[in-house]
Amino acid sequence: MSHTPEGLPSEDAYALVARESKLIAAPDLPYLPPMPRDRSIPIGLIGAGGISFAHLDAYRKYGLNVVAICDRHLDRAEARRDQYFPQALATGRVDDIVGNAAIPVVDLTLHPQGRAPLIRGALEAGQHVLSQKPFVRDLALGEDLVALAEARGLQLAVNQNGRWAPHLSWMREAVAAGLVGEVTSVHVNIQWDHSWIAGTPFNELDHVILDDFAIHWFDFLASIIGDRAETVFATAGKAHGQRPKAGLLAHALVGFAGGHASLVFDGHATFGAQDTTVIVGTQGTIRSVGPDLGHQQVTLHTKSGHAQPELVGTWFNDGFAGAMGALLVAIETGEVPSNAARGNLLSLRLVDAAIASARSGQSTAVAR
């Protein structure tokens, strides 16, 4: 804060006038989807429903090797096969993938209720697994599956594809590089139209925003602050005139040592969509603003000036390539991927605390 000769705050300080800042070169950060040296490792995908297009399109773009696609509706598996990987096997039999020694990696895109038995079966058969998020809804079950993977020396990762959305990935890497110092706050504010869930299984979730959509930002927050989160206070409800029966409004306030975070979601903004993400630290601020998840302008503000990186790629579908790529790199190197299921349990604890808070109306401690 600037001061007058008399030692009083300046008029600019009172009026919250921003400091002038010069444009500087943006740091070169490793935000792009990680990829293995060998992209030929066979992948089998189970679940050829809605979100599978993003998986398969990303894998095709990055030259990954999908050898089998399974769905209980064979025609859906065949349609996805024909569109993305014509040489792959299309099947209605899960056993053609789970337990098949020729397919070391299983990608599960099913809804949560159908995933856990397949995760267990694949791990017991010695296969690595990438699970759609959330990989479980029960934390004890999640701990059990993580322990099984670790005991077998296998990789169990979660398709938290938002981690490789270009803007979120760059922001995370900037924090990891120490460009903003110690993080004191993280804020997400999203207005968009989520009415498309009417008539889908998502419409049956009691807290669809906190339970399914906000998990990306709880996971992003965990990737920024680690296990520092202590409490969550959340609310959820319906917007006037909304079509889905599941509420489209939610927010969560997260307290952590030395700072706080806010996640605000308005899923009934039919006009003027916008997505804003802000990270404030002791040495700088990063802000990303855009009309949707795929079009974002990131700005890093520090004492030296402000930088605006020219990012390439989009969340859909490069983010999905990042999730699978991180798993494949981990298989090659033996290192733990950043989207490992054990780490994802922290994100799920935040989600559980938020839902518990929304139901009780009280601040809820994050489980340890």
C-alpha positions in Angstrom: 0.0 0.0 0.0 1.3 3.4 -0.9 1.4 6.3 1.6 1.3 10.1 1.5 4.2 12.1 3.0 2.1 12.4 6.2 2.2 8.7 6.5 -1.5 8.2 5.6 -2.7 5.7 3.0 -2.8 7.3 -0.5 -6.1 8.1 -2.3 -5.3 5.3 -4.8 -5.0 2.8 -1.9 -8.4 3.8 -0.6 -10.0 3.6 -4.1 -8.4 0.2 -4.9 -6.6 1.5 -7.9 -4.5 -1.2 -9.5 -0.8 -0.8 -9.9 0.6 -0.4 -13.4 2.2 -3.6 -14.7 4.3 -4.3 -17.7 3.9 -7.2 -20.0 6.7 -9.8 -19.6 7.5 -13.1 -21.3 5.5 -16.0 -20.0 7.5 -18.8 -18.4 7.8 -22.0 -20.4 6.0 -24.7 -18.2 5.4 -28.4 -18.8 1.6 -28.2 -19.0 1.0 -30.4 -22.1 -0.3 -33.9 -21.7 2.5 -36.4 -20.7 3.1 -39.1 -23.2 5.0 -42.4 -23.0 8.0 -43.2 -25.2 6.1 -46.3 -26.4 2.6 -45.5 -27.5 1.8 -49.0 -28.8 0.8 -50.5 -25.4 -2.6 -52.1 -25.9 -5.6 -50.5 -24.3 -9.1 -52.0 -23.8 -12.0 -49.6 -23.2 -15.2 -50.7 -21.4 -18.2 -48.5 -21.7 -19.0 -47.0 -25.2 -21.5 -44.5 -23.9 -21.6 -40.7 -23.8 -18.2 -39.7 -22.5 -16.3 -42.5 -24.4 -16.0 -40.2 -27.5 -13.7 -37.9 -25.6 -11.4 -40.8 -24.5 -11.3 -42.4 -28.0 -10.8 -39.1 -29.9 -8.0 -38.1 -27.6 -6.3 -41.5 -27.9 -6.5 -41.5 -31.7 -5.1 -37.9 -31.8 -2.1 -38.9 -29.7 -1.4 -42.2 -31.5 -2.3 -44.5 -28.6 -3.3 -48.1 -29.3 -6.9 -49.0 -28.5 -7.3 -52.7 -29.4 -10.8 -53.5 -28.0 -14.0 -51.6 -27.2 -16.7 -53.2 -25.0 -20.3 -52.3 -24.3 -23.3 -54.3 -23.2 -25.0 -52.8 -26.3 -22.8 -54.3 -29.0 -24.0 -51.8 -31.6 -22.6 -48.9 -29.5 -19.2 -50.6 -29.2 -19.2 -51.2 -33.0 -20.1 -47.5 -33.7 -17.3 -46.2 -31.5 -14.9 -48.8 -33.1 -15.9 -47.8 -36.6 -15.5 -44.1 -35.8 -12.2 -44.1 -34.0 -10.3 -47.4 -34.1 -11.5 -49.5 -37.1 -9.0 -52.3 -36.4 -10.1 -52.7 -32.8 -12.3 -55.6 -31.5 -15.9 -54.5 -30.8 -17.5 -56.8 -28.2 -20.3 -57.1 -25.7 -18.3 -59.4 -23.4 -16.4 -57.8 -20.6 -14.2 -61.0 -20.3 -12.8 -60.2 -23.7 -10.9 -57.3 -22.0 -10.8 -58.0 -18.2 -8.4 -60.9 -17.7 -7.1 -60.8 -21.3 -3.3 -61.0 -20.9 -2.8 -59.3 -24.3 -4.5 -56.1 -23.0 -2.4 -54.7 -20.1 -4.4 -51.5 -19.7 -8.1 -51.2 -19.0 -10.0 -47.9 -19.4 -13.3 -47.8 -17.6 -15.8 -45.2 -18.7 -18.9 -46.7 -16.9 -21.0 -44.9 -14.3 -19.7 -45.5 -10.7 -22.0 -48.3 -9.7 -20.5 -50.5 -12.4 -16.9 -49.7 -12.0 -15.6 -51.2 -8.7 -16.1 -54.9 -9.6 -14.3 -54.3 -12.9 -11.5 -52.4 -11.3 -11.0 -55.3 -8.9 -11.2 -57.9 -11.6 -8.7 -56.1 -13.8 -6.2 -55.6 -10.9 -6.6 -59.3 -9.8 -5.8 -60.2 -13.4 -2.7 -58.1 -13.4 -3.9 -55.3 -15.5 -3.4 -51.5 -15.0 -6.5 -49.5 -14.8 -7.7 -45.9 -15.7 -11.1 -45.3 -14.1 -13.5 -42.6 -14.9 -14.1 -40.2 -12.0 -15.2 -40.6 -9.3 -13.5 -44.0 -9.2 -15.5 -44.9 -6.1 -18.3 -43.4 -4.0 -17.2 -45.2 -0.9 -13.9 -44.2 0.6 -13.3 -47.5 2.4 -13.8 -49.3 -0.9 -11.4 -46.9 -2.6 -8.8 -47.6 0.1 -9.2 -51.3 -0.5 -8.8 -51.0 -4.3 -5.8 -48.8 -3.9 -4.2 -51.3 -1.5 -4.9 -54.1 -4.0 -3.2 -52.2 -6.8 -0.2 -51.4 -4.7 0.1 -55.0 -3.4 0.1 -56.2 -7.0 2.6 -53.6 -8.2 0.0 -52.2 -10.6 -1.0 -48.7 -11.5 -4.5 -47.5 -10.7 -5.2 -44.0 -12.0 -8.3 -41.8 -12.2 -9.5 -40.0 -15.3 -9.4 -36.5 -13.6 -9.0 -35.0 -17.1 -9.4 -31.5 -15.8 -5.8 -31.7 -14.5 -4.7 -31.4 -18.2 -7.1 -28.7 -19.3 -4.5 -26.3 -20.7 -5.3 -23.4 -18.4 -5.6 -25.5 -15.2 -2.5 -27.4 -16.0 -0.4 -24.3 -16.7 -1.7 -22.7 -13.4 -0.8 -25.8 -11.4 2.7 -25.9 -13.0 3.2 -22.2 -12.2 2.4 -22.9 -8.5 4.7 -25.9 -8.5 7.5 -23.8 -9.9 7.1 -21.3 -7.0 6.0 -18.4 -9.2 3.3 -17.2 -6.8 5.0 -18.2 -3.6 2.8 -19.8 -0.9 -0.8 -20.2 -2.0 -3.2 -18.3 0.2 -6.5 -18.6 -1.8 -8.0 -20.4 -4.7 -11.3 -19.3 -6.2 -13.5 -20.8 -8.9 -16.6 -19.2 -10.3 -18.5 -20.8 -13.1 -21.8 -19.8 -14.8 -23.0 -22.2 -17.5 -26.0 -24.2 -18.6 -26.0 -27.8 -17.1 -29.6 -28.5 -18.1 -28.5 -31.2 -20.5 -28.5 -33.7 -17.6 -32.3 -33.9 -17.8 -33.2 -37.4 -18.9 -29.8 -38.8 -18.1 -28.5 -40.8 -15.1 -26.9 -37.7 -13.8 -30.4 -36.3 -13.1 -30.8 -39.0 -10.4 -27.9 -37.7 -8.2 -29.0 -35.9 -5.1 -26.1 -33.4 -5.4 -25.1 -33.7 -9.0 -23.0 -30.5 -9.1 -21.0 -31.3 -6.0 -20.9 -35.0 -6.6 -20.1 -35.1 -10.3 -19.2 -31.7 -11.8 -17.4 -30.0 -8.9 -15.1 -33.0 -8.4 -12.9 -31.6 -11.1 -12.3 -28.4 -9.1 -12.0 -30.2 -5.8 -9.3 -32.3 -7.5 -7.7 -29.2 -8.9 -7.7 -27.6 -5.4 -6.1 -30.7 -4.0 -3.4 -30.6 -6.7 -2.7 -27.0 -5.6 -2.8 -27.1 -1.8 -2.2 -30.8 -1.2 -3.7 -32.2 2.1 -4.0 -28.7 3.8 -7.8 -28.6 3.6 -9.4 -28.7 7.0 -13.1 -27.8 6.7 -15.8 -27.5 4.0 -19.0 -25.5 4.2 -21.3 -26.1 1.2 -24.8 -25.4 0.0 -26.7 -26.8 -2.9 -30.2 -26.1 -4.4 -32.4 -25.7 -7.4 -32.7 -22.6 -9.6 -36.1 -21.2 -10.4 -37.4 -22.6 -13.6 -34.8 -25.3 -14.1 -35.8 -28.4 -16.0 -33.7 -31.2 -14.3 -34.9 -32.4 -10.9 -31.4 -32.4 -9.6 -30.3 -29.0 -8.3 -28.0 -27.0 -10.5 -26.7 -24.5 -7.9 -23.9 -25.2 -5.5 -21.0 -23.6 -3.7 -18.3 -24.7 -1.3 -16.0 -22.7 1.0 -12.9 -24.6 1.9 -10.7 -23.6 4.9 -7.0 -24.6 4.9 -4.0 -23.7 7.0 -3.0 -20.2 6.0 -5.7 -19.6 3.4 -9.1 -20.4 2.0 -10.9 -21.4 -1.2 -14.3 -20.9 -2.8 -16.0 -22.9 -5.5 -19.1 -21.4 -6.9 -21.2 -23.2 -9.6 -24.3 -21.7 -11.3 -25.5 -24.5 -13.6 -28.6 -22.6 -14.7 -26.9 -19.6 -16.5 -28.5 -20.0 -19.9 -26.9 -16.8 -21.2 -23.5 -15.2 -20.8 -21.5 -18.3 -19.7 -18.2 -17.6 -18.0 -15.5 -19.5 -16.2 -13.0 -17.8 -13.8 -10.2 -19.4 -11.8 -7.9 -17.4 -9.5 -5.0 -18.5 -7.4 -3.5 -15.9 -5.0 -0.1 -16.4 -3.4 2.3 -14.5 -1.3 4.3 -13.5 -4.4 1.8 -13.4 -7.2 -1.6 -14.1 -8.6 -2.7 -16.3 -11.5 -6.1 -15.7 -13.2 -7.8 -17.5 -16.0 -11.0 -16.1 -17.6 -13.1 -17.3 -20.5 -16.6 -18.0 -21.9 -16.3 -21.7 -21.3 -13.9 -24.5 -20.3 -12.3 -24.6 -23.7 -11.5 -21.0 -24.2 -9.4 -19.4 -21.5 -6.9 -16.5 -21.2 -4.4 -17.1 -18.4 -2.5 -14.2 -16.8 0.3 -14.4 -14.3 0.8 -11.3 -12.1 4.1 -10.9 -10.2 6.3 -8.1 -9.0 8.1 -8.3 -12.4 4.9 -7.6 -14.4 2.2 -9.7 -16.0 2.6 -12.6 -18.4 0.0 -14.2 -20.7 1.0 -17.6 -22.1 -0.3 -18.7 -25.5 -1.6 -22.1 -24.6 -2.4 -24.8 -27.1 -5.0 -27.6 -26.8 -8.4 -27.8 -25.1 -9.8 -29.6 -22.1 -12.0 -31.7 -24.4 -10.2 -33.8 -25.5 -6.6 -33.1 -24.7 -7.3 -33.5 -21.0 -8.4 -37.1 -21.6 -5.1 -37.7 -23.4 -3.3 -36.4 -20.3 -5.0 -38.7 -17.9 -4.2 -41.8 -20.0 -0.8 -40.5 -20.9 0.1 -40.1 -17.2 -0.9 -43.7 -16.6 1.2 -45.0 -19.5 4.2 -43.0 -18.4 3.9 -44.4 -14.9 3.8 -47.9 -16.3 7.0 -47.2 -18.2 8.8 -45.6 -15.4 7.4 -47.2 -12.3 6.7 -43.8 -10.8 3.4 -42.8 -9.3 1.2 -40.8 -11.7 -0.2 -37.5 -10.6 -3.7 -38.9 -11.1 -3.0 -42.0 -9.0 -6.1 -43.3 -7.2 -4.4 -42.9 -3.8 -4.0 -39.2 -4.3 -7.5 -38.9 -5.7 -8.9 -40.1 -2.4 -8.0 -36.7 -1.0 -10.2 -35.1 -3.7 -13.0 -37.5 -2.8 -12.7 -36.6 0.8 -13.4 -33.0 -0.1 -16.4 -34.0 -2.2 -17.8 -36.1 0.7 -17.3 -33.2 3.2 -19.1 -30.8 0.8 -22.1 -33.1 0.4 -22.3 -33.8 4.1 -22.1 -30.1 4.8 -24.9 -29.3 2.2 -27.1 -31.9 3.8 -26.5 -30.8 7.4 -26.1 -27.0 6.9 -23.0 -27.2 9.0 -19.3 -26.8 8.3 -17.8 -30.3 8.0 -14.2 -31.4 8.8 -12.3 -33.1 6.0 -11.7 -36.7 6.8 -8.1 -37.8 7.3 
